């Protein structure tokens, strides 16, 4: 019995010593005192390389990712897309994910490494969780700053747990009960179906739709219309926490500028809009409701300037991300991993 106690105490001392050694090699602290998100991990001594450090500290990274929702690795001197790709592979389980069932234009710069959304520099991208319009989404999404813009270009982030907590209870219950329906028309005004589904084969598109429970209809001129009802909120599989998890505020017609909405309404019927969002029963979502939700996102947004070489890893359920307008050249690349 005494030998067992001695062995147990020795293991505990070894674990404590190892933890102290790890903590001496890197600094761990929130980006600022006002927000816990993201946690910043940076070298405490010279010569610490991110990839071998990550290989030896998977548990530490995972624990903090689940606690904070996002971890920013700074001053590790990551300089190439290849290094970033290797880091994400080391820090994740399984292979990186292809970007299929697309919502925005991206370019693949390396194997399963993509540009961030290629929208005009003067436009902002609202906070959102990646692929929350689908029942299949990445659990991890990571960003690498290759080139920081001269002005702006931040990637705002927000805690999806706080979003869930702060949304008006009446609104929340309505979304929980009804869920969200996404309706998309793939044609000249939005991404073509060939790009969204990454194929030119209609049979492959239909197979994908059947698999994910997406209703589809081939319309005139080789165009496609789909509709799908998905979650409005979700429970994190590891932490058990509830998060706000949908893209109704992005897909809804009210997300467009007034002049664009007016032009679309003059040209098209409502069911022909490139994309729109409804309650899951097909009824209209009130613009005032979505404006309330957008305001919660705005208040919870955390902004900080990119530094070249930064790597940001988010738990895609716990943290939302977006993009601010920018001036000058900007290059942020993205990798997704661990499908739900």
Secondary structure, 3 states (H helix, E strand, C coil): CHHHHHHHHHHHHHHHHHHHHHHHHEEEEEEECCEEEEEEEEECCCCCCHHHHHHHCHHHHHHHHHHHCEEEEECCCCCCHHHHHHHHHHHCCCCECCCCCCCCCCCEEECCEEECCCCCCCCCEEEECCCCCCCCCEEEEEEEEEECCCEECCCCEEEHHHHHHHCCHHHHHHHHHHCEEEEEEECCCCCCHHHHCCCCCHHHHHHHHHHHCCEEEEEHHHEEEEEEEECCEEECCCCCCEEECCCHHHHCHHHCCHHHHHHHHHHCCHHHCCEEEEECCCCECCHHHHHHHHHHHHHHCECCCCCCCCEEEEECCCEEEEECCEECCCEEEEEEEEEC
